[in-house]
């Protein structure tokens, strides 16, 4: 079995580069979304506590079975630990053999950014140049660089309730050629924005966006509302937008639409990517991607890094399954 740790993922990114990795991942995501009907799908299995959530996200196609174990604990930074922690595994369908175990904290950040940019490709205006970030925590740089692969992003407007988080973001992103505009609140940050990404972490119902902040033609990428009781937007924002989702049985539990009645209209993003439904209809329409993160996206990034790791000979081979002369003689593994 191939094992990829944090340093192996960094080595792959050093070989490929951020831009090309995002482009490869977006291509992989689009391929898998077009093959949506060939995947086994279910809402993630979540165990909730007052201080966080632990989740298992499985899926499979006709070749591989993959899953991610992931946690979300908003108070972790006070203990010098990251809010999100994750690992993942990829196995073959034909024999069930595990072929790779990987870190997925970095990969989750990469696949979330790539999924946002993929959605934007179909839902944002092609001439979008101004990106707004509400929240400049761990995901903010990945969102910025992913959107840059699809749009001529010239300015990033941003706000976070923690000034140190904005300091961090500015330091990390300064060399990538964006005009950086620090704002005093969310309302100021949205002024003149073409693409708005909300990426806050608090596990509670919040009203970060209200309808009076929204301008014609915006694409709203709602990422932070991703579990029961955790939202970022007033209902009126949803009522005045065309809303797109990943997987309705999961989004209805975890997404912004958990606030809305059961018959609230949405469009599945995979239907847009397959050409079965319309994405953005015109330049004045407000589109909203109610993103909660779905297992197929983790599957896509696991599949991609498995391919790249083999191509560049990165990672460690470990015997996680006993090698036996007689496959029916497991006891021999303890005696030889």
C-alpha positions, 0 to 999 in steps of 0.5 A, a space after each residue: 500500500 502507498 502511504 502519503 503524508 503531509 510532506 509527500 503532498 507538499 512534494 507533489 505540489 512542488 512538482 506540479 505547482 499550485 496552478 497546474 494542480 488546481 487545473 488537473 483537479 478541476 478537470 478530474 472533478 468535472 469528469 467525476 461530476 459528469 459520471 455522477 450516476 455511476 457513483 454510490 452516494 449517501 450523506 456523510 456519517 456525522 457524530 456531533 458534539 457541542 465542540 465539533 463534529 467527526 465525519 466519515 465520507 464514503 463513495 465508490 465508482 466502478 474502479 475505486 472505493 474511497 472515503 475520508 475521515 474528517 473533523 471540524 472543531 472551530 475552537 481548535 486554534 485556541 489549542 494550537 491545532 487546525 480546525 479541520 483534520 482529515 485522512 483518507 483511503 482509496 481501495 480497488 473495487 475488484 479485490 477490495 485491496 487498499 492501495 493508498 492511505 493519505 493525509 487529507 487536511 491539505 487535500 481537503 483545502 485543495 479540493 474545496 478550493 477546486 470545487 468552488 472554482 469549478 462551480 464558479 466556471 458554470 455559475 459566475 460571470 465570465 468577466 469576473 475580476 473582483 473576489 470577496 472573501 468573508 473569513 480569511 482562515 485556513 481556506 482563504 488562500 486556496 479559494 483565491 488561487 483556485 479562482 485565479 485559474 478560471 478568472 482574471 481575478 485582479 482584486 481580493 476584498 476581504 474581512 475577518 473578525 480576527 485581524 490576525 487572520 487577515 494579517 496571515 492572509 495578506 502575508 501568504 497571498 502578497 506575492 501572487 499579484 492580487 490587489 488586496 483590499 482589507 475591509 472593516 466589515 462584510 458589507 464593505 467587503 461585498 461592494 463591487 465584488 463579482 464572486 463572494 465566498 463565505 468561509 467562516 468556521 463557527 458552528 452556529 446559525 449566523 447572518 453574515 450576508 443579508 439581501 441588502 448587501 447583494 448586487 446584481 450579477 454576483 456569484 455567491 459561493 457559500 462554503 462555511 455553512 456545512 453542518 446542521 445548525 450552521 448557516 451564514 446567510 439570511 433566508 432572503 438571500 436564498 429567496 432572491 438567488 438561483 441556488 445550486 447544490 451538490 447532493 440534496 439529501 446531504 445539503 438539506 441537512 447541512 447547507 444553507 437550505 436547511 433554513 428553507 421549506 422542503 419544496 424550495 427549488 434547487 439545481 444539482 451542479 452535476 446536472 449543469 456540468 452534464 448540460 442537462 440544466 442551465 447554470 447562469 442565465 444572464 449577467 444580472 442573475 444572482 447565483 448561489 452555490 450552497 456547498 457543504 462538501 461531498 464525498 465525490 470531491 474527496 474521491 476525485 482528489 484521492 484518485 488524482 494524488 494516487 496517479 501523481 504519486 506513482 508518476 513522480 515516485 512519491 510516498 512510502 510503500 507499507 505492508 498493511 495487509 499480510 503477505 502469505 504463501 497460502 492466502 488461507 493461512 493467516 495464522 502463519 503471519 504470526 509464526 513466520 
